[in-house]
């Protein structure tokens, strides 16, 4: 269950690959993924699925982004509670964030749903 006071935007955090990275968690659940990798940083995945859904509305993402410290970020990274391509509004969120920030976008994905 998600905490409504918690934000789906986190950081920025230092990334050795991406620099100063502001995270976006479009899933915002315990853990949800299309794979159950033994090396996953989230540990055991609570919900294994390939079914997409809207877990965090794009308007909420944009609201959380506007109250965050995104201007110091080198990149906006979609990551968090599992596989970001499970979010049906991933494309919409990327477009809105790109329009609002003009920052590079990264999506940390296992790529299992890119062909859908």
JOPE-V766630 format. One record per residue. D_CENTER is the distance of its C-alpha to the mean C-alpha in Angstrom with 2 decimals. Layout:
D_CENTER, D_CENTER
//
This chain:
16.85, 14.52, 16.09, 16.45, 17.28, 14.11, 11.51, 7.80, 8.12, 9.56, 11.96, 13.03, 13.73, 16.10, 15.16, 18.29, 16.86, 14.96, 16.81, 15.52, 11.70, 9.77, 6.33, 3.83, 3.14, 4.44, 6.69, 8.28, 11.12, 13.22, 12.01, 11.85, 12.30, 14.84, 16.45, 17.97, 18.25, 20.73, 19.10, 15.57, 14.68, 13.74, 17.32, 18.53, 16.08, 17.18, 16.45, 17.08, 16.72, 16.33, 16.49, 13.83, 13.45, 12.06, 10.66, 9.80, 12.08, 11.39, 14.24, 12.71, 9.66, 12.51, 14.67, 12.52, 12.03, 15.80, 16.70, 14.78, 16.35, 14.47, 17.80, 18.24, 15.05, 15.91, 12.55, 9.18, 6.59, 3.25, 3.69, 5.22, 7.55, 8.15, 8.13, 5.44, 8.84, 10.03, 8.65, 11.87, 10.81, 8.34, 11.47, 12.53, 9.53, 9.87, 13.58, 13.66, 11.80, 14.00, 16.97, 16.51, 15.87, 17.32, 15.08, 14.14, 10.71, 9.44, 7.42, 8.09, 9.62, 12.91, 13.97, 15.78, 14.96, 15.34, 18.96, 18.55
//
